[in-house]
Amino acid sequence: MINGNTLIAMGYTPGKWFKEALEYINSNDLSDEEMKDFLMQFKTIPKMELHQESIPYAMNIKAENELEESNVQSVKNTMDLVMKTPTVVNGAVMPDACPSGSKGTIPVGGIVVTKNAIHPGMHSADICCSLMLTDLGKVNPKEVLDVAQNVTHFGPGGRDRHTQFRFPTDLLEAFESNFYTNREEIIKTARAHLGTQGDGNHFLFVGTSKATGNTILVTHHGSRGVGAKLFKRAMQTAERFRKTLSPTTLKQNAWIPFDTEEGQAYWDALKVIRKWTKQNHICIHDAVAEQLKADVQDRFWNEHNFVFKEGDQFYHAKGATPIHTPFSKEQDERRLIPMNMAEPILIVKGKATDTNIGFAPHGAGRNVSRTAHRRTKEAMTNEEVFAQETEGLDVRFFFDKIDVTELPSAYKNASQVRSQMEEFGLGEVIDEVLPYGSIMAGDWERDRPWRKKRERKHEK
């Protein structure tokens, strides 16, 4: 008669499954070999421990003043912990890097390469944050900005039923074919948020090509509430795996093994979200072109918050532009890197090296938080800061409330980022979109009831 002690002696960890397994073994009078084969399904998977030392990674960034020294050190401290995650095999940091979240969270401007594992926390909730460029020919830039202001949608939530864009049939079928995305609340959000841009650093930018003089429209946003809902589900799945596979791994670095049903489905779900986000850009660009009766001369796009696969390795880019062409095979080699509303958007190309591992910066980045930057401007009104930093530009906020944390001084020095791109081999600038003007959400929360209540309390 086989009992629990027999199984323990064979190396199995006691659990609820013992009773059922013992009943099956004894009632079927299994031989030793048959019993071993049956018990294989209950074999405990060895726990994956953190690497004792951080996996080496490339620091394509350097501090050029005291403020940047603090930022770079913070980036290094958090990246060192990320690189101890058991699945990690390589990584890199871009010149626009800055911390994001608690220590041990991948920084903005970080790339982490893992083997056979997708880490939702390493691409963040803003899945497929991306840029799209449309060349509108010799159209007046002011006309483009005026039309775009009536076409686009910033802020929380989505469009009402009367202003929603048509949802493509093939896109709906893609959502319905995946168990992560085939949920009523996700599809409902996908319909409402199509053709919307959110808030924060997302923008609609109008300028002219330095090379051709043509008027250029560029939009920057991610997958909105659609991606956020998928991210939440994915983190729940990853946490279940973390508890079994690697309890010592930080929760934000939990992963979904690619060789599982969940892993395959999540990889497909990411591609569905990527398709939705591209269509999100297209809706806005096509609507602007149609109202202007302008012929589209050229168009391309690229994501900078996503996961890219090569072989059994997954490249998690949190705010990093892929310049390795195989990462996005259906696109050409051109990529977009914005700096701030007063600086040109760079059009670049490049190739993978041992140090850039296939990526370039995604923008100028920040040295300090929004709150810290706001404190540096307390001696001036928002209107004074705005006038000083946007002189000569047509800059608009969708909610008519200036957000000083999105003005040029909130970001790193653009010329320094460009010089470090050249120094570290992070892409070649082949054209620039010179700024005419832009639209951003603005400080839409300023008049929120909870904020006014807090301000009244503070005044007392």
N, C-alpha and C positions, 0 to 999 in steps of 0.2 A: 504493500500500500504506500503510494507516494504522498508525502505531506509537505507542509510549508518549509520545514527544515531542509528537505531535499532540494527544493528550489533555491533556498538561500545558499546552500553549499555549492550549488551550480553557478552562483554569482549573481542571482537575480535579487532586486530590491523589493522588499515586501510592499504590497499595494492592494487596492480593492480588487484587482484582477486575479489575485491568488485563488480566491474561492472558486470562481468560475473555471479557471484553468485546471485546478486540481480535480474538480468534478468531471471535466471532460477527459482528462488523462486516465483517471481511475475507471470511469464507466466504459471507456473504449479499450481498456487494457493495452495502452500503447507500449510498444517496445522502446528500448533506450533511444534508438535512432529516430523512431517516429516521434518520440517525446521531444527530442532536441529540435527536430524540424518544426514541430508545432510551437515550441517556445520562442523561436526566432522572432516572431512578431512582437514579443514583449521585451525584447532585448533593450536594455536601457542605453540610450544614446549618450556617449561621454559628453560631459559638460565642456563647453569651449570657454577657456579662461582668457582674460585680457593678456595681450602681449606685455611682457615684463618691461620692455623698452618701446618707445614710440617707433613705429615704422618710419624710416627716413623719408622726407618730403622736401620739395624745392620751395624756397622762400624767394619768390620773384618780387620782392618789395624791400625798400630800405627807407629808414627815417632820415628826413632832411632838416628836421628841427626838433625842439624839445617836445612839442605837442605830439608829433608823429612818433617819437620814441616810445611814448606811453601807449599809443595805439598799436604799434607794431609788437610791443612786448605782450600786450593783452591778446593779440591775435595768436602769437606763438604759444602762449600759455594754454589757450583753449584748444588749439590745433594739436598740441602735444598729447592731450588727453584723447582727442578723437582718434588719433593715429595708433592708439593702443587697442582699439576695437578688434576682436578676433578675426573678422573677415577682411580687414584692410590689408592691401598690398602696395599701395602707392598713393601719392598725393602731391598737391601744389597749392601755393598761395599767390594771388595776383596783387598788383600794386594798389588796387582800390579796396583792399581788404579792411574789414572792421568787425569787431565782435558782434554776435547776435544771439542773445539768450544767455542762459547760465553757462558756467565754465564747463567745457567738455562738449559744447554744441558747435557744430561746424560754423566757421565765421562766414559772413558775406565775403565773396571773393575767394572762397575755398573750393578745391576740387579733391574729392576722396574716391579712390579706386578700390573696389571690393571684388572678391571672387565669389561667384555664384550666389550673390545676395543683393537684394534691393532694400535700401534703408530709406523709408519715407521721410524721416526727420532730416535727412541730408539733402533733400530737394525742397523741403519746407511746404507750407500750406499753399503758397502762391505758385502752384505747379505751372510750368511752362510760361512764366513771365517772359515776355518777348517783345520784339520790335518789328514793324513792317514799314517798308518804304514804297511809295508810289510816286513815279515821275509824271507830272501833269503837263509837261511842256512849258510853253511861254505864258501861262495864266498869271494874272495879277495875284501876288501873295496875299494881299489884303482880302481879295474876294474869296480866296480859299479859306482863310481864317474865319471870315464872316459866315460862310456857308457851313463850315465844320462846326462852329459854335452851336448852330441849330440842329446839326445832325447827331453829334456825339452826346454821351450821357455819362456824367461823373457822379460820384457819391455812393452812398449805401443803397442796397436794393437793386431792383431791375426796372424794366419798362412795363407800363400797363398794357393790357391786351390790345389797345388801339394803336400803340406805337411800336409793338414788337416786330422784329424782322421775321421773314419767312424762315422756318426751320427746315433745312434740307432733308429730304427723305433718307438719303444714304447716311446722314449723320445720326438721325433717329434710330435707324437700323443698327448702327454701330453701338449706340448706347444700350439698346435692347439685347444685344448679343453677348453682353458681359455681366456676370453676376455682381460685380462691384458697382457698375453704373446703371444697371437695369432696376432702378428704384424710383418710385413715383416722385419723391421729393427732389431727387437729383435731376430728373428729366424736366420737372416743372421749373426748377431753377435755371437749367440750361436754356430753356425757352425764354424766360424773363430777362436773363442777364446777357443774352446775345446782343452785341452792339453797345456794350457798356464798358467803362474804363476804370471804375473804382475811385480810389483816392490815393493819398500818400505821394510817392514819387512818380506816379503814372502821369502821362502827358500826351497831348496832341501838339506836334511841332510843325511849323511851316518855315521853309527856308529856300535857299537856292543852291544848286550844285556849283561848286567852285570851278569844276571842269567844263560844264556846259552852259551854265546860267539858267537852266530850266528850274521851274518851281517844283519843290519837293514837299510831300506830305509824309510825316513819320508819326506813328502811334506807338505807345509803350504801355502795355498792361499784361495781365496774366489771365488765369482761368476763372477768376472771380469766385463766386460762391460755389460754383460747380466743382472746381478743384479743391476748395476747402472741405466740402462734404466728402469727397473721395479720400482726401488726406486723413480725415478723422477716422474713417472706416479702416484705412490701411494701417494707421498707428495702433488701432485695437488688435488687428491681426498680428502685427509685428510684436506687440507686447505679449501675446499668448506664446509665440515662438520664443521670445526672450526668456520667459520664466522657465521654459523647459531646456533650451539650448545653452543659455549663457546668462544666468542671474546676475553675474558681476558686471555685465555691460550696462552702461547708463541707459535709462529709459528712452532718452531722446535719440539714442543710437541703435535702437532695436531694429531687427531686420526680418524680411520675409525670404526664406530660402527659395531661389529660383527654380530648383528642381522639385518643387511641390506644386500641387494643383493651385494653391493660393498664389504662389509666386508667378506661375505662368499667366494666371488670370489678371494679376495686378500689372504685369508688364503690358498686357494687351489693353488694360484700362488706361494706363498712362498714354498709350498711343491714341486712344479715343479722346482723351482730354486735349492732347496736342492738336488733333484735328479740329476739335471745337474751338480752341483758342485761335487757331489760324483763321477759321471762319469768322470769329469775332472781329478780328482786324479787317478782314475783307468786307464785311457788312458796312463798316464805317467808311472805308476808302472808296468802295463802289458808289455809295450814296452821295458822297461829296463830288466825285467825278461826274455822276449822272446829273446832279443839280447844276453843275458848272457847264455841262455839255462839253467836257474836256476829254480828249483821247488819252488813255493811259499809255505812256511811252515805255514804261519799265516798272517792274515790281519785284521785290524779293523780301525775305524775312528771315529772322533767326531767333531762336529761344536762348535764354541764358540762365534759366532756372529749370533744370531738367536732369534726366538720367540718360546716358548714352551707353550702348552696349557694343563691345567688340570681343568676339569669342566668348569666354566665360567670365569676362570682367565687365563690371558696371562702373561707369564714370559718373559720379554724382557731382553736378555743378550747381553750387548755390551762389548765383551771381557771378558767372564766368561764361565768356563767349566761346563757343566751339569753333576753332579754325581748322581742325582736322576734318577734311572733306568727308571721309567715310562715316562720320557721326551723323551727317544729314545728307544722304546720298542723292535725294531728289532735288537738292538746291545747288546753286552755283557756289563759287568760292567766296563771294562777297559777304561781309558781315557788318553789323551796325554797332557802334559804341558811342553812346551819348555822354556828355560831360556835365553840363548844366544849361539852363535856359539861355544863358548869354554866350555860350561857346558853341563852336561848330560840332555837329554830329559827325563822327569819323566813319568812313567806309574803309574797311580793312580786308586784307586777305593774309593767309599765313599757312605754315605747315607745323606739324607736331615735332617737338624736340624732346630730349630727355628731361629738360627742365620745365618746359611749358606743358608737357604731356597732352598737347592738342588744344590748348585754350589761351585766350586773351582776356583782359579785363572786361567788365560789363559796363563800366562807367567811371566816374571820378571817386565814388565812395565818400565816406565821412571819417573825420578824426574824432568827433565828439557826438554825443547823443543830441536828439532834437531839443530836449529840455536844456541841456548845457549850452547849446548854441543860442537858444532863445534868451537865456540870461545875459549873453554877451551883447545883446541889442536893446537892453532895457532902458538905456539912456536916450533912445530915439523912439518915435512912434513907428508903427508898422508902415504907415504911409511914407515917412521919411526914408526908411530903409529901402522900401520898394522903389521909390523915385531914384535913389542913389544907385541901386544895383541893376536896374532895368532900363536905364536911360537909352533912348534910341530904339527900343524894342516895343513891339505890341504884345504885351503879356497880359493875359486875362485869367481870372479865377471864376470857375463855373458858378460858385455860390457868392461871388462878389465879396469874399472875405479873404484878405491877404494872409497867406501862410508863410511867415518869415523863415520857417524851417525848410522851405523848398527854394529859397532864393540862392543865388550863386555862392554867397559866403558860407552857406551851410555845408558845402562840399569841399573836397580836397582841391588843391591847386591843379588845374587842368594841364598846365604845361609840364608840371612835375610828373604827372601820370603818363603823359606822352613820352617824356624823356626816359622814364623807366621801362615803358613798353619797348622802346628802341634798345635800351641797354640789355634787357633780358630776353630779347628776341620774341616778343609777344604780338607779332603781326605787323604788316606793312600798310601804312595809310596810302590809299590809292585815290581818294577823293574826300571832300568835306562838304557837308550841308551847312552853309552859312546861315545863321539865325535871322529870321524876320520877326517871328513872334510865336507864342505858344499859349495853350490852354491847360490849366490844371484844376483839380477839384477846389483847392483853397481850404480854408479853415472852416469846414462845414459844421464842425462841432461847437463852434463858438456860442451859438444861441441855444444849445441843447439845455433842457430844463435842469438836468443834474448839475451842469456846469454853472449855470446862473445861481443855483441854490448854494453851491460851494463858495462862489465869489461873494454873495451876500453875507455868508457866515464869516468869511475872512475879513470883510469890511467892518464887522462888529468888533 
